Amino acid sequence: MFRLDSLNLRSCGLAVALAITGVAAFTPSSPAFAQSAPQPRSLPDFTDLVDQVGPAVVNIRTVERGRGTPRNPHGGGGGGSGEGQMDEEMQEFFRRFFGVPMPNVPRGQQRPSPRGERDEEAQPRGVGSGFILTQDGFVMTNAHVVEGADEVLVTLPDKREFKAKIIGADKRTDVAVVKIDATGLPAVRVGDVSKLKVGEWVMAIGSPFGLENTVTAGIVSAKGRDTGDYLPFIQTDVAINPGNSGGPLINMRGEVVGINSQIYSRSGGFMGISFAIPIDEASRVAEQLRVSGKVQRGRIGVQIDQVTRDVAESIGLGRPQGALVRSVETGSPAEKAGLEAGDIITKFNGQQIDRASDLPRLVGNTKPGARVNLTVFRRGGSRDLAVTVAEFEQEQARARPTQAPEPKPQAASPAQQSIGIVVSELTAAQKREAKVKGGVRVESVTDGGAQRAGVREGDIIVAIGNTEINSVKEFEAAIAKVDKSKAIPVLLRRGELASYLLIRPARG
């Protein structure tokens, strides 16, 4: 005797009943079938991609010589990803389950020397990944993979090994280019990041924990993640671990769209969130490194901040966009162009600034000496300013000016009392020190609304809403006109920085 599965039995019974009764409601040509859910897609097959791109992905090992540092054969490099820092649990895993040493660690060097024994000879420093850009031997990787290395060794998938020369490395973007003496090498194809879509399948090849030519895959989780000051990272759920850094992120057309660079982790291992440098950004940096060994960046000399939704709505900007200028450096291109603290830069050379982080990226990618147009929002309207971009240099420490004598506090007028602050006129010395043309000084804060907004004694109020303030009289006139049932936007200076604060007067 045999048993029939109940589900199959019910399916067969339904089919027989339909056949007997001649019911046509569920025939393939009926509307019910036409409205059925779309057929599920099959999972992708990455084998062709591995064959296509794999030969151009390399393993990178670095060596440090004669530093007198404690011996650590597992390496010490790797920046945020911790390349080469193999913990003892991983070593024990390989010894117990595979009966072999950790890959790329010579037998006899599996355990750290007791008491931090020092070794003046060459010491393995770290393990990372890279990929071949050109057939004549230029290789791209992460800057943190080769940082501090005295010797860089590049191993190809066919087991050939070369000593590489570091052509250049840029810490700000974490991009480096090294060169090996070889020709006729397999090179990767560079893809178009602008066509990359969230949810798209991608693949990574690298050397996690020194395990060469390891393939992992996942999807694009997000684009434009702001985890660096010059880069909008690609976020994926591709498994990335120490040793993957510098390896390629590959789309389903076999094109490199990013460099695997960072992971978000509380344990040091992969937790489902990894970040890759977009290849278009990396290629711009790599080209400059190949030509001159360094990266030139533009600067205009401003300190910026985000524009909040409340501030944008209260001053008539509409939606939160642009970069709020908090300070303008003396003698900078921005000052020469007429930019002021409190301005909101909404466009740079015609390109929209949606977030404050967009501005340093656009300015940094502009060639020094170029003359570009800035669109700024000031006092309720937009205006264009022409600025000549300078070359980025390390900021020099500036001596702070001596404190000017302060006027004695004055009694608060009814207008001042209505928003809970007492103000006074600015002296000429105070204006020079604060680098403002006008404004009034906050002598005291007497109301909870102003205190909650963050107004402090010594702040300089330069505008109420979109009305400039040059005297106490103008301040009181502006206060008299505002709708006190709504939040009052106040542009103030505190030291060298400008900020918008929203004062919500207490209701009587």
C-alpha positions as CSV (number, residue, x, y, z in Angstrom):
1,M,0.0,0.0,0.0
2,F,1.2,3.5,-0.7
3,R,0.2,6.9,0.5
4,L,-0.5,10.0,-1.5
5,D,0.6,13.4,-0.4
6,S,-2.6,15.3,0.6
7,L,-1.6,18.4,-1.4
8,N,-1.1,16.5,-4.6
9,L,-4.3,14.6,-4.0
10,R,-6.2,17.9,-3.7
11,S,-4.6,19.3,-6.8
12,C,-5.4,16.2,-8.8
13,G,-9.0,16.2,-7.6
14,L,-9.4,19.8,-8.8
15,A,-8.0,19.0,-12.2
16,V,-10.3,16.1,-12.6
17,A,-13.4,18.1,-11.5
18,L,-12.6,20.9,-14.0
19,A,-12.1,18.4,-16.8
20,I,-15.5,16.7,-16.0
21,T,-17.5,19.8,-15.7
22,G,-15.9,21.6,-18.5
23,V,-15.3,24.7,-16.4
24,A,-13.2,27.3,-18.4
25,A,-12.8,30.0,-15.8
26,F,-9.2,29.1,-15.1
27,T,-8.0,28.3,-18.6
28,P,-4.7,30.0,-19.6
29,S,-6.6,32.5,-21.9
30,S,-8.8,33.7,-19.1
31,P,-8.4,37.1,-17.3
32,A,-7.6,35.3,-14.0
33,F,-4.4,34.0,-15.6
34,A,-3.6,37.3,-17.2
35,Q,-3.7,39.0,-13.8
36,S,-1.5,36.4,-12.1
37,A,1.8,37.5,-10.3
38,P,4.9,37.8,-12.5
39,Q,7.1,34.7,-12.7
40,P,10.0,34.9,-10.2
41,R,13.4,35.5,-11.6
42,S,16.1,32.8,-11.2
43,L,19.2,33.6,-9.1
44,P,22.1,34.9,-11.1
45,D,25.0,32.7,-12.1
46,F,28.4,34.4,-11.4
47,T,30.6,31.7,-13.0
48,D,31.2,33.6,-16.2
49,L,32.0,36.8,-14.3
50,V,34.6,35.0,-12.2
51,D,36.2,33.7,-15.4
52,Q,36.1,37.1,-17.0
53,V,37.3,39.3,-14.1
54,G,39.1,36.9,-11.8
55,P,42.5,36.9,-13.7
56,A,42.8,40.7,-13.2
57,V,42.3,40.6,-9.3
58,V,45.5,40.4,-7.3
59,N,46.6,39.7,-3.8
60,I,48.7,42.4,-2.1
61,R,51.1,41.8,0.7
62,T,53.2,44.5,2.4
63,V,56.5,44.2,4.3
64,E,58.0,46.5,6.9
65,R,61.7,46.6,7.5
66,G,63.9,47.4,10.5
67,R,61.4,49.4,12.6
68,G,62.2,47.6,15.8
69,T,58.6,46.9,16.3
70,P,57.2,43.8,18.0
71,R,57.1,40.8,15.7
72,N,53.6,40.3,14.3
73,P,53.6,37.9,11.4
74,H,49.9,38.5,10.9
75,G,50.5,42.0,9.9
76,G,49.6,45.4,11.3
77,G,48.2,47.4,8.4
78,G,44.8,47.8,7.2
79,G,43.4,51.0,8.5
80,G,39.7,50.8,9.3
81,S,39.3,47.3,8.0
82,G,42.1,45.7,10.0
83,E,43.9,43.9,7.2
84,G,46.5,41.3,8.4
85,Q,45.4,41.5,12.0
86,M,44.5,37.8,12.3
87,D,43.3,37.0,15.8
88,E,44.3,33.8,17.6
89,E,40.8,32.3,17.3
90,M,41.1,32.4,13.5
91,Q,44.6,30.8,13.7
92,E,43.3,28.1,16.0
93,F,40.4,27.5,13.6
94,F,42.7,26.7,10.7
95,R,45.0,24.6,12.9
96,R,42.2,22.4,14.3
97,F,39.9,22.0,11.3
98,F,42.3,22.1,8.4
99,G,45.5,21.0,10.0
100,V,47.4,23.7,8.1
101,P,48.8,27.2,9.0
102,M,46.8,30.3,8.2
103,P,47.3,31.1,4.5
104,N,50.2,33.4,3.6
105,V,51.8,32.9,7.1
106,P,54.9,30.7,6.9
107,R,55.0,27.7,9.1
108,G,57.0,28.4,12.3
109,Q,55.6,31.9,12.5
110,Q,52.1,31.0,13.5
111,R,52.3,32.4,17.0
112,P,53.5,35.8,18.1
113,S,56.9,35.9,19.7
114,P,56.8,35.8,23.5
115,R,57.3,39.0,25.4
116,G,56.9,41.1,22.3
117,E,60.3,39.9,20.8
118,R,61.6,42.5,18.3
119,D,62.8,41.6,14.8
120,E,65.0,44.0,12.8
121,E,64.5,42.1,9.6
122,A,61.6,42.2,7.2
123,Q,58.2,41.6,8.9
124,P,55.0,40.7,7.1
125,R,52.7,43.7,7.7
126,G,49.4,43.2,6.1
127,V,47.3,41.6,3.4
128,G,44.9,43.2,1.0
129,S,43.6,43.1,-2.6
130,G,43.8,45.0,-5.8
131,F,43.0,44.9,-9.5
132,I,44.9,45.5,-12.7
133,L,44.0,48.7,-14.4
134,T,46.2,48.5,-17.5
135,Q,48.0,45.7,-19.4
136,D,51.4,47.3,-18.6
137,G,51.0,46.8,-14.8
138,F,49.2,49.6,-13.1
139,V,47.2,48.2,-10.1
140,M,44.6,50.0,-8.1
141,T,44.1,49.3,-4.4
142,N,43.3,51.1,-1.1
143,A,45.7,53.7,0.3
144,H,45.4,52.1,3.8
145,V,46.6,48.7,2.3
146,V,50.0,50.1,1.3
147,E,50.4,52.9,3.9
148,G,53.7,52.7,5.8
149,A,54.9,49.7,3.7
150,D,58.6,49.4,2.7
151,E,57.9,46.7,0.2
152,V,54.7,45.8,-1.7
153,L,54.4,42.3,-3.2
154,V,51.7,41.6,-5.8
155,T,50.7,38.0,-6.5
156,L,48.6,37.3,-9.6
157,P,46.1,34.5,-9.8
158,D,48.6,32.4,-11.9
159,K,50.9,32.6,-8.8
160,R,53.4,34.9,-10.4
161,E,54.7,37.4,-7.8
162,F,56.1,40.9,-8.4
163,K,57.6,43.6,-6.3
164,A,55.5,46.7,-6.8
165,K,56.4,50.4,-6.8
166,I,53.9,52.7,-5.0
167,I,53.1,55.4,-7.6
168,G,50.9,57.4,-5.3
169,A,48.4,57.2,-2.5
170,D,45.6,59.5,-1.4
171,K,44.4,59.1,2.2
172,R,41.4,61.4,1.7
173,T,39.8,59.0,-0.8
174,D,41.7,55.9,0.3
175,V,42.9,55.2,-3.2
176,A,46.4,54.1,-4.2
177,V,48.1,53.1,-7.4
178,V,51.1,50.7,-7.6
179,K,53.1,49.5,-10.6
180,I,54.5,46.1,-11.4
181,D,57.0,45.4,-14.1
182,A,55.0,43.2,-16.5
183,T,53.2,43.5,-19.8
184,G,50.3,41.7,-21.5
185,L,48.4,41.5,-18.3
186,P,44.6,41.0,-18.0
187,A,42.9,44.3,-17.1
188,V,39.5,45.1,-15.8
189,R,36.8,47.0,-17.6
190,V,35.5,50.1,-15.8
191,G,31.7,50.5,-15.5
192,D,29.4,53.5,-15.3
193,V,28.4,54.1,-11.7
194,S,25.6,56.4,-12.7
195,K,23.8,53.4,-14.1
196,L,24.2,51.3,-11.0
197,K,20.8,50.7,-9.3
198,V,19.9,49.9,-5.7
199,G,18.9,46.3,-5.6
200,E,21.2,45.3,-8.4
201,W,23.4,42.2,-8.0
202,V,27.1,42.8,-7.5
203,M,30.1,40.6,-6.8
204,A,33.4,41.0,-5.0
205,I,36.7,39.2,-5.5
206,G,39.5,39.6,-2.9
207,S,41.7,38.0,-0.2
208,P,39.7,38.0,3.0
209,F,42.0,36.8,5.8
210,G,44.6,36.1,3.2
211,L,42.4,33.6,1.4
212,E,43.2,34.5,-2.2
213,N,40.6,34.8,-5.0
214,T,37.6,34.5,-2.8
215,V,34.3,35.4,-4.5
216,T,31.3,36.8,-2.6
217,A,28.1,38.3,-3.9
218,G,25.1,40.4,-2.8
219,I,23.1,43.5,-3.9
220,V,23.6,47.2,-3.8
221,S,22.0,48.4,-0.6
222,A,22.3,52.1,-1.1
223,K,24.1,54.8,-3.1
224,G,25.6,58.1,-2.0
225,R,26.3,57.1,1.6
226,D,28.2,60.0,3.3
227,T,30.9,58.2,5.3
228,G,33.8,60.3,4.0
229,D,34.4,64.0,3.4
230,Y,35.1,63.5,-0.3
231,L,33.3,60.3,-1.3
232,P,29.6,59.2,-1.7
233,F,30.1,55.5,-0.9
234,I,28.3,52.6,-2.5
235,Q,26.7,50.4,0.3
236,T,26.3,46.7,-0.3
237,D,25.6,43.5,1.6
238,V,28.4,41.7,-0.2
239,A,30.5,39.8,2.4
240,I,33.7,41.9,2.9
241,N,36.2,41.1,5.6
242,P,39.8,42.1,6.5
243,G,41.9,41.4,3.4
244,N,39.1,42.3,0.9
245,S,40.1,46.0,1.0
246,G,41.3,47.2,-2.4
247,G,39.5,44.5,-4.3
248,P,36.9,45.3,-7.1
249,L,33.1,45.5,-6.8
250,I,31.8,44.1,-10.1
251,N,28.4,44.4,-11.7
252,M,26.6,41.7,-13.7
253,R,28.2,43.0,-17.0
254,G,31.7,42.2,-15.6
255,E,32.6,45.9,-15.1
256,V,34.3,47.3,-12.0
257,V,32.0,49.8,-10.3
258,G,33.8,50.3,-7.0
259,I,36.7,49.5,-4.7
260,N,35.8,47.6,-1.6
261,S,37.1,49.8,1.2
262,Q,35.2,49.7,4.5
263,I,32.8,47.7,6.6
264,Y,30.5,48.6,9.5
265,S,31.2,46.1,12.2
266,R,31.0,45.8,16.0
267,S,33.0,42.6,16.0
268,G,35.6,43.3,13.4
269,G,34.0,40.9,11.0
270,F,31.3,41.2,8.4
271,M,27.9,42.2,9.7
272,G,26.0,42.8,6.4
273,I,27.0,46.3,5.7
274,S,30.0,47.1,3.5
275,F,31.1,50.2,1.6
276,A,32.9,50.6,-1.8
277,I,34.5,53.7,-3.3
278,P,32.7,54.6,-6.6
279,I,35.0,53.8,-9.5
280,D,34.4,57.1,-11.2
281,E,35.7,59.0,-8.1
282,A,38.6,56.5,-7.8
283,S,39.5,56.8,-11.4
284,R,39.9,60.6,-11.2
285,V,42.2,60.2,-8.3
286,A,44.1,57.4,-9.9
287,E,44.7,59.4,-13.1
288,Q,46.3,62.3,-11.1
289,L,48.4,59.8,-9.1
290,R,49.7,58.3,-12.3
291,V,50.6,61.6,-13.8
292,S,52.0,63.5,-10.8
293,G,52.1,61.1,-7.8
294,K,49.7,63.4,-5.9
295,V,46.2,64.8,-6.0
296,Q,45.4,68.4,-6.5
297,R,42.2,69.6,-4.9
298,G,40.3,72.9,-5.0
299,R,39.2,75.0,-2.1
300,I,37.3,78.2,-1.5
301,G,37.8,78.7,2.2
302,V,34.5,78.2,3.9
303,Q,33.2,76.2,6.9
304,I,29.8,74.8,6.2
305,D,26.9,73.0,7.9
306,Q,23.6,71.3,7.0
307,V,20.4,73.3,6.4
308,T,17.6,72.0,8.5
309,R,14.0,71.7,7.4
310,D,12.7,74.2,10.0
311,V,15.3,76.8,9.0
312,A,14.7,76.3,5.3
313,E,10.9,76.9,5.7
314,S,11.3,79.8,8.1
315,I,13.6,81.9,5.8
316,G,11.7,81.1,2.6
317,L,14.2,78.6,1.1
318,G,11.5,76.0,0.8
319,R,13.0,72.6,1.2
320,P,16.3,71.8,3.1
321,Q,19.0,72.1,0.5
322,G,22.4,73.7,0.0
323,A,25.3,74.3,2.4
324,L,25.0,76.9,5.2
325,V,28.2,79.0,5.3
326,R,29.2,79.2,9.0
327,S,32.4,81.1,8.5
328,V,34.5,82.6,5.7
329,E,38.3,82.5,5.9
330,T,40.1,85.8,5.8
331,G,41.8,86.4,2.4
332,S,40.2,83.2,0.9
333,P,38.6,83.0,-2.6
334,A,35.2,83.0,-0.9
335,E,35.8,86.3,0.9
336,K,37.2,87.8,-2.3
337,A,34.0,86.7,-4.1
338,G,31.8,88.4,-1.5
339,L,30.5,85.3,0.2
340,E,29.3,86.0,3.8
341,A,28.7,83.8,6.9
342,G,25.0,82.9,6.9
343,D,24.8,82.5,3.1
344,I,23.4,79.2,1.8
345,I,25.2,77.9,-1.3
346,T,22.6,76.2,-3.4
347,K,24.6,75.7,-6.6
348,F,28.3,75.3,-7.5
349,N,29.1,75.9,-11.1
350,G,25.5,75.1,-12.1
351,Q,25.3,71.8,-10.1
352,Q,22.7,71.6,-7.5
353,I,23.8,71.3,-3.8
354,D,21.3,69.0,-2.2
355,R,23.3,68.3,0.9
356,A,26.2,70.2,2.6
357,S,28.5,67.2,1.9
358,D,28.0,67.8,-1.9
359,L,30.0,71.1,-1.8
360,P,33.4,69.9,-0.6
361,R,33.2,67.1,-3.2
362,L,32.5,69.4,-6.1
363,V,35.0,72.0,-5.0
364,G,37.7,69.4,-4.3
365,N,37.2,68.0,-7.8
366,T,37.6,71.4,-9.4
367,K,41.0,72.3,-10.9
368,P,42.8,75.0,-8.9
369,G,42.7,78.3,-10.8
370,A,39.3,77.6,-12.4
371,R,36.7,80.4,-12.1
372,V,33.3,79.1,-11.3
373,N,29.9,80.5,-10.4
374,L,28.2,80.2,-7.0
375,T,24.5,80.6,-6.5
376,V,23.7,81.7,-2.9
377,F,20.5,82.3,-1.0
378,R,20.8,85.5,1.1
379,R,18.0,87.5,2.9
380,G,15.2,85.8,1.0
381,G,16.7,85.9,-2.5
382,S,19.3,84.2,-4.7
383,R,22.3,85.9,-6.2
384,D,25.3,84.7,-8.2
385,L,29.0,85.2,-7.2
386,A,32.1,84.4,-9.2
387,V,34.9,82.7,-7.3
388,T,38.3,81.6,-8.4
389,V,39.1,78.2,-6.8
390,A,42.5,77.9,-5.0
391,E,44.6,74.8,-4.3
392,F,43.9,72.9,-1.1
393,E,46.6,73.3,1.5
394,Q,46.9,72.4,5.1
395,E,45.3,75.0,7.2
396,Q,47.6,77.2,9.2
397,A,47.0,78.0,12.8
398,R,45.8,81.5,13.2
399,A,46.3,83.6,16.3
400,R,43.0,84.6,17.9
401,P,42.4,88.4,18.2
402,T,42.4,90.0,21.6
403,Q,39.0,90.5,23.2
404,A,37.7,94.0,22.7
405,P,36.2,95.9,25.6
406,E,32.4,95.2,26.0
407,P,29.8,97.9,26.5
408,K,27.8,97.9,29.7
409,P,24.5,96.1,29.6
410,Q,21.4,98.2,28.9
411,A,17.8,97.9,30.1
412,A,15.6,95.8,27.9
413,S,12.9,97.5,25.8
414,P,9.4,96.0,25.4
415,A,10.4,94.7,22.0
416,Q,13.4,93.0,23.4
417,Q,11.5,91.6,26.3
418,S,8.9,90.1,23.9
419,I,11.5,87.5,22.7
420,G,13.5,87.4,26.0
421,I,16.8,88.8,25.0
422,V,18.6,92.1,25.8
423,V,20.9,93.5,23.1
424,S,23.3,96.4,22.7
425,E,25.0,98.3,19.9
426,L,28.3,96.9,18.5
427,T,31.4,99.1,18.8
428,A,33.6,99.5,15.7
429,A,36.3,97.4,17.4
430,Q,33.8,94.6,18.0
431,K,32.7,94.7,14.3
432,R,36.3,94.4,13.2
433,E,37.0,91.5,15.6
434,A,33.8,89.6,14.6
435,K,34.3,90.5,10.9
436,V,30.7,91.7,10.5
437,K,29.4,94.9,8.9
438,G,26.5,95.2,11.4
439,G,24.5,93.5,14.0
440,V,23.7,93.8,17.7
441,R,25.3,92.0,20.7
442,V,23.3,89.8,23.0
443,E,23.9,91.1,26.6
444,S,21.6,88.7,28.4
445,V,18.9,86.0,27.8
446,T,15.9,86.3,29.9
447,D,13.2,84.1,28.3
448,G,13.0,80.3,28.2
449,G,12.2,80.4,24.4
450,A,15.5,82.1,23.6
451,Q,17.4,79.9,26.0
452,R,15.9,76.7,24.5
453,A,16.8,78.0,21.1
454,G,20.5,78.2,22.2
455,V,21.0,82.0,22.2
456,R,23.9,83.0,24.5
457,E,25.3,86.1,25.9
458,G,27.9,87.5,23.6
459,D,26.2,86.2,20.4
460,I,25.9,88.8,17.6
461,I,22.5,88.9,15.9
462,V,23.0,89.9,12.2
463,A,19.5,89.2,10.9
464,I,15.9,88.5,12.0
465,G,14.3,86.4,9.3
466,N,15.5,87.9,6.1
467,T,16.0,91.4,7.5
468,E,19.5,92.6,8.1
469,I,20.2,94.2,11.5
470,N,22.7,97.0,11.9
471,S,21.5,98.7,15.1
472,V,19.3,98.2,18.2
473,K,16.7,100.4,16.5
474,E,16.6,98.1,13.5
475,F,16.5,95.0,15.7
476,E,13.4,96.3,17.6
477,A,11.7,97.3,14.3
478,A,12.2,93.8,12.9
479,I,11.0,92.2,16.1
480,A,7.8,94.3,16.0
481,K,7.0,93.0,12.5
482,V,7.4,89.3,13.0
483,D,4.6,86.9,13.7
484,K,5.2,85.9,17.3
485,S,2.9,82.9,17.0
486,K,5.5,81.3,14.8
487,A,9.2,80.4,15.2
488,I,11.4,83.4,14.6
489,P,14.5,82.6,12.5
490,V,17.6,84.4,13.9
491,L,20.9,84.5,12.1
492,L,23.7,85.0,14.6
493,R,27.5,84.9,14.8
494,R,29.3,83.2,17.7
495,G,33.0,83.7,17.4
496,E,33.8,83.0,13.7
497,L,30.8,80.8,13.1
498,A,27.3,81.7,11.8
499,S,24.2,79.8,12.8
500,Y,20.4,79.9,12.3
501,L,18.4,79.5,15.5
502,L,14.6,79.4,15.8
503,I,13.2,81.3,18.7
504,R,9.7,80.2,19.7
505,P,8.3,82.9,22.1
506,A,6.2,81.6,25.0
507,R,2.5,82.1,24.6
508,G,0.7,84.3,27.1
